[in-house]
Amino acid sequence: MTDGVRCVIHNYVLNEFLPGEDPGELTDQTPLITGGILDSIGTLKLVTFLEERFGVLVEAHEAGIDHLDSIGKIVELIESKKTAA
């Protein structure tokens, strides 16, 4: 499931926040928040997308750099929530 989750998140970030950019430039380690790709509004949009798409609840303390600063971290968060559910 991890690759499917990664692909969905990768495509969402590319389409919503980096239109026209080279998909190869967005890696699992690309900093999204600290790199300036996601601002506070973008982060809220991402959280809403994750909750709706994957049926999880992202807690307020999880909606920050520790969990959402890269695609790799987001995949880990979603996977841990799916496992716990």
N, CA, C and O of each residue as an XYZ file, in Angstrom:
340
protein
N       0.814     -1.202      0.000
C       0.000      0.000      0.000
C       0.854      1.261      0.000
O       0.419      2.301     -0.494
N       2.052      1.181      0.543
C       2.894      2.369      0.683
C       3.132      3.072     -0.650
O       3.053      4.299     -0.720
N       3.418      2.323     -1.700
C       3.687      2.947     -2.996
C       2.458      3.663     -3.534
O       2.573      4.728     -4.140
N       1.273      3.079     -3.314
C       0.037      3.722     -3.741
C      -0.194      5.025     -3.000
O      -0.556      6.034     -3.605
N       0.016      5.005     -1.696
C      -0.133      6.209     -0.869
C       0.873      7.262     -1.331
O       0.518      8.426     -1.515
N       2.106      6.859     -1.515
C       3.176      7.769     -1.942
C       2.816      8.412     -3.285
O       2.979      9.619     -3.462
N       2.331      7.611     -4.219
C       1.994      8.101     -5.550
C       0.860      9.127     -5.488
O       0.928     10.169     -6.140
N      -0.167      8.835     -4.714
C      -1.307      9.747     -4.570
C      -0.845     11.078     -3.972
O      -1.223     12.144     -4.459
N      -0.039     11.015     -2.931
C       0.438     12.238     -2.265
C       1.365     13.015     -3.196
O       1.256     14.236     -3.302
N       2.265     12.320     -3.864
C       3.200     12.945     -4.797
C       2.427     13.709     -5.882
O       2.718     14.871     -6.166
N       1.445     13.038     -6.477
C       0.660     13.670     -7.537
C      -0.133     14.866     -7.022
O      -0.242     15.884     -7.706
N      -0.682     14.746     -5.826
C      -1.445     15.858     -5.248
C      -0.556     17.081     -5.023
O      -0.916     18.196     -5.400
N       0.597     16.865     -4.412
C       1.518     17.980     -4.143
C       1.962     18.625     -5.455
O       2.005     19.851     -5.566
N       2.289     17.802     -6.440
C       2.707     18.342     -7.745
C       1.596     19.182     -8.377
O       1.834     20.308     -8.815
N       0.390     18.634     -8.422
C      -0.717     19.317     -9.093
C      -1.182     20.565     -8.354
O      -1.494     21.577     -8.981
N      -1.229     20.501     -7.033
C      -1.757     21.609     -6.243
C      -0.744     22.719     -5.991
O      -1.085     23.901     -6.037
N       0.499     22.338     -5.725
C       1.471     23.309     -5.236
C       2.661     23.545     -6.166
O       3.384     24.529     -6.005
N       2.869     22.654     -7.134
C       4.013     22.789     -8.035
C       3.608     22.544     -9.496
O       4.264     21.772    -10.195
N       2.540     23.191     -9.958
C       2.108     22.932    -11.337
C       3.197     23.296    -12.335
O       3.811     24.359    -12.250
N       3.423     22.395    -13.276
C       4.418     22.646    -14.312
C       5.840     22.274    -13.933
O       6.738     22.331    -14.773
N       6.055     21.899    -12.698
C       7.409     21.522    -12.264
C       7.725     20.095    -12.719
O       6.822     19.299    -12.978
N       8.996     19.793    -12.809
C       9.455     18.459    -13.174
C       9.133     17.492    -12.041
O       9.619     17.664    -10.924
N       8.311     16.468    -12.321
C       7.956     15.504    -11.264
C       9.176     14.871    -10.604
O       9.128     14.511     -9.428
N      10.267     14.733    -11.353
C      11.479     14.129    -10.810
C      12.156     14.977     -9.745
O      12.957     14.474     -8.958
N      11.832     16.267     -9.722
C      12.422     17.167     -8.724
C      11.788     16.993     -7.348
O      12.382     17.372     -6.339
N      10.589     16.423     -7.302
C       9.889     16.223     -6.030
C      10.162     14.812     -5.540
O       9.598     13.846     -6.052
N      11.039     14.700     -4.535
C      11.400     13.389     -3.994
C      10.713     13.183     -2.649
O      10.024     14.073     -2.148
N      10.907     12.004     -2.073
C      10.346     11.708     -0.750
C      10.956     12.591      0.339
O      10.370     12.753      1.410
N      12.139     13.162      0.065
C      12.823     13.976      1.065
C      12.709     15.478      0.806
O      13.184     16.268      1.622
N      12.099     15.892     -0.296
C      11.972     17.324     -0.592
C      11.245     18.020      0.561
O      10.137     17.618      0.919
N      11.855     19.066      1.152
C      11.193     19.761      2.259
C      10.008     20.592      1.755
O      10.173     21.513      0.955
N       8.829     20.250      2.234
C       7.616     20.919      1.758
C       7.309     22.193      2.536
O       7.012     23.231      1.944
N       7.379     22.113      3.855
C       7.066     23.281      4.693
C       8.323     24.144      4.854
O       8.298     25.346      4.589
N       9.419     23.519      5.289
C      10.649     24.288      5.506
C      11.245     24.762      4.183
O      12.041     25.701      4.165
N      10.864     24.120      3.073
C      11.353     24.528      1.761
C      10.476     25.584      1.100
O      10.785     26.055      0.005
N       9.382     25.956      1.764
C       8.528     27.013      1.247
C       7.490     26.576      0.225
O       6.799     27.417     -0.349
N       7.369     25.284     -0.010
C       6.365     24.794     -0.959
C       4.975     24.901     -0.332
O       4.016     25.293     -0.998
N       4.872     24.550      0.951
C       3.606     24.646      1.671
C       3.657     25.793      2.668
O       4.554     25.852      3.510
N       2.689     26.711      2.573
C       2.519     27.720      3.615
C       1.399     27.227      4.526
O       0.977     26.076      4.412
N       0.915     28.069      5.418
C      -0.104     27.601      6.366
C      -1.395     27.186      5.658
O      -2.016     26.192      6.035
N      -1.799     27.940      4.640
C      -3.010     27.589      3.896
C      -2.794     26.294      3.114
O      -3.670     25.430      3.082
N      -1.637     26.165      2.490
C      -1.311     24.946      1.760
C      -1.298     23.727      2.669
O      -1.746     22.647      2.285
N      -0.778     23.912      3.881
C      -0.740     22.813      4.841
C      -2.155     22.388      5.219
O      -2.437     21.195      5.328
N      -3.038     23.352      5.419
C      -4.440     23.035      5.728
C      -5.102     22.293      4.568
O      -5.843     21.334      4.783
N      -4.837     22.735      3.350
C      -5.389     22.050      2.172
C      -4.885     20.611      2.109
O      -5.645     19.691      1.811
N      -3.598     20.426      2.392
C      -3.013     19.085      2.376
C      -3.673     18.200      3.436
O      -4.030     17.055      3.157
N      -3.831     18.724      4.638
C      -4.444     17.951      5.725
C      -5.869     17.544      5.339
O      -6.264     16.395      5.537
N      -6.634     18.484      4.792
C      -8.007     18.182      4.367
C      -8.011     17.086      3.312
O      -8.815     16.156      3.375
N      -7.107     17.198      2.340
C      -6.993     16.175      1.297
C      -6.668     14.810      1.907
O      -7.308     13.813      1.571
N      -5.681     14.761      2.799
C      -5.279     13.487      3.405
C      -6.431     12.858      4.174
O      -6.663     11.653      4.085
N      -7.150     13.679      4.928
C      -8.265     13.157      5.721
C      -9.371     12.602      4.824
O      -9.919     11.531      5.087
N      -9.690     13.341      3.766
C     -10.761     12.893      2.867
C     -10.337     11.697      2.030
O     -11.106     10.750      1.861
N      -9.131     11.735      1.511
C      -8.666     10.681      0.601
C      -8.380      9.365      1.306
O      -8.675      8.291      0.780
N      -7.799      9.456      2.509
C      -7.377      8.230      3.198
C      -8.241      7.870      4.404
O      -7.992      6.860      5.060
N      -9.246      8.681      4.700
C     -10.149      8.364      5.799
C      -9.475      8.364      7.157
O      -9.793      7.539      8.014
N      -8.541      9.288      7.358
C      -7.843      9.389      8.638
C      -8.124     10.754      9.252
O      -8.624     11.657      8.580
N      -7.802     10.895     10.518
C      -7.911     12.183     11.198
C      -6.506     12.638     11.562
O      -5.807     11.974     12.328
N      -6.099     13.775     11.009
C      -4.790     14.337     11.336
C      -4.994     15.281     12.515
O      -5.671     16.303     12.399
N      -4.399     14.924     13.652
C      -4.546     15.733     14.863
C      -3.782     17.046     14.713
O      -2.846     17.142     13.920
N      -4.187     18.052     15.478
C      -3.556     19.376     15.394
C      -2.047     19.296     15.601
O      -1.287     19.958     14.894
N      -1.608     18.482     16.573
C      -0.164     18.387     16.845
C       0.592     17.652     15.734
O       1.822     17.678     15.707
N      -0.131     16.997     14.821
C       0.514     16.278     13.725
C       0.612     17.134     12.454
O       1.305     16.765     11.505
N      -0.080     18.273     12.442
C      -0.159     19.112     11.242
C       0.988     20.121     11.190
O       0.761     21.327     11.101
N       2.207     19.621     11.246
C       3.368     20.509     11.225
C       4.572     19.833     10.615
O       4.464     18.792      9.967
N       5.719     20.443     10.834
C       6.970     20.003     10.228
C       7.315     18.550     10.576
O       7.824     17.816      9.729
N       7.043     18.135     11.811
C       7.431     16.787     12.227
C       6.774     15.691     11.388
O       7.355     14.622     11.199
N       5.568     15.952     10.886
C       4.833     14.910     10.162
C       4.538     15.239      8.698
O       4.254     14.335      7.912
N       4.602     16.519      8.323
C       4.163     16.902      6.979
C       5.236     17.596      6.141
O       4.918     18.159      5.093
N       6.491     17.570      6.575
C       7.515     18.334      5.855
C       8.082     17.622      4.632
O       8.861     18.214      3.885
N       7.710     16.373      4.415
C       8.168     15.666      3.214
C       7.159     14.579      2.875
O       6.370     14.155      3.720
N       7.198     14.145      1.641
C       6.297     13.068      1.234
C       6.580     11.816      2.048
O       5.655     11.098      2.429
N       7.851     11.551      2.316
C       8.211     10.386      3.130
C       7.567     10.432      4.506
O       7.042      9.425      4.982
N       7.604     11.601      5.151
C       7.002     11.752      6.479
C       5.479     11.619      6.414
O       4.862     11.032      7.302
N       4.884     12.165      5.358
C       3.426     12.073      5.206
C       3.001     10.622      5.029
O       2.023     10.175      5.628
N       3.748      9.883      4.196
C       3.439      8.463      3.997
C       3.529      7.716      5.323
O       2.663      6.897      5.628
N       4.564      7.986      6.111
C       4.709      7.339      7.423
C       3.512      7.648      8.314
O       2.993      6.761      8.993
N       3.071      8.912      8.312
C       1.922      9.310      9.132
C       0.670      8.564      8.706
O      -0.043      8.023      9.551
N       0.390      8.526      7.407
C      -0.797      7.845      6.901
C      -0.732      6.356      7.204
O      -1.716      5.766      7.650
N       0.422      5.751      6.964
C       0.584      4.319      7.233
C       0.357      4.006      8.717
O      -0.306      3.023      9.050
N       0.905      4.837      9.602
C       0.741      4.571     11.035
C      -0.721      4.710     11.445
O      -1.197      3.968     12.305
N      -1.432      5.648     10.841
C      -2.840      5.840     11.160
C      -3.683      4.701     10.608
O      -4.638      4.262     11.250
N      -3.335      4.224      9.424
C      -4.078      3.098      8.834
C      -3.854      1.835      9.660
O      -4.774      1.041      9.855
N      -2.617      1.654     10.146
C      -2.299      0.475     10.941
C      -3.018      0.511     12.276
O      -3.491     -0.514     12.767
N      -3.098      1.703     12.863
C      -3.737      1.851     14.175
C      -5.255      1.748     14.092
O      -5.908      1.414     15.080
N      -5.819      2.030     12.931
C      -7.285      2.053     12.783
C      -7.908      0.682     12.884
O      -9.127      0.549     12.779
